Amino acid sequence: MKDQEMITIAREYFMRADQGRTDVLDLFQPDAELYFPKFGFGFGRESLFEMVKGFEGSLEFIQHDYDQLHFIPSGDFLIVEGTSRGKLSGKSWEGGKTPGGRFCNVFKFRDDLIASVHVYLDPDYTGEDEARFRWGKDRSW
C-alpha cells in the first residue's frame, strides 16, 4: 500500500469509531489483532466491540483531533500520534489541556485493510487515579 492510502484508512477509522459506526469493522481484516491498555489483546475484528464494551455506560463521547494527527508511515506500518477530547462519567478531558487524551496507535496493514492496531495511552482519561500523579496534577500539559 502507498503511504497516503494507509493514512486515509487510519483517518477513516478514527472518524467511524468516534461516531460509533459499526461499519468501522469493514476497515479491518477478519483476523485482525487489537491491543488496548488494561484490555490486553483481542483477536478478530469483533474484538474491537469487546474492548468498547468496557466503556459502556460511562463514555459519553470521544472525538479525536483529526487535523492535528501526526502520521509516520514505514512499510506496512503506520504510527499515528494525536490527541482526543471527550466525556467519561460526567467528567471531560481534552488532550493537551488535561492529563488524559494523548495517544499513539500502531497500525499494520495487509491487503488494503487494517491487520492490527495497538493503542498506547493511559486509559485514565479524566485523571481519577490521583495516586499515580507522582509529580502532581498542576503541571502544564
Secondary structure, DSSP 8 states (H G I E B T S, - for coil): --HHHHHHHHHHHHHHHHTT-GGGGGGEEEEEEEEETTTEEEESTTHHHHHHHTTTTTEEEEEE-GGG-EEEEETTEEEEEEEEEEEETTEEEEBTTBSS-EEEEEEEEETTEEEEEEEES-S-TT---GGG-TT-S-S--
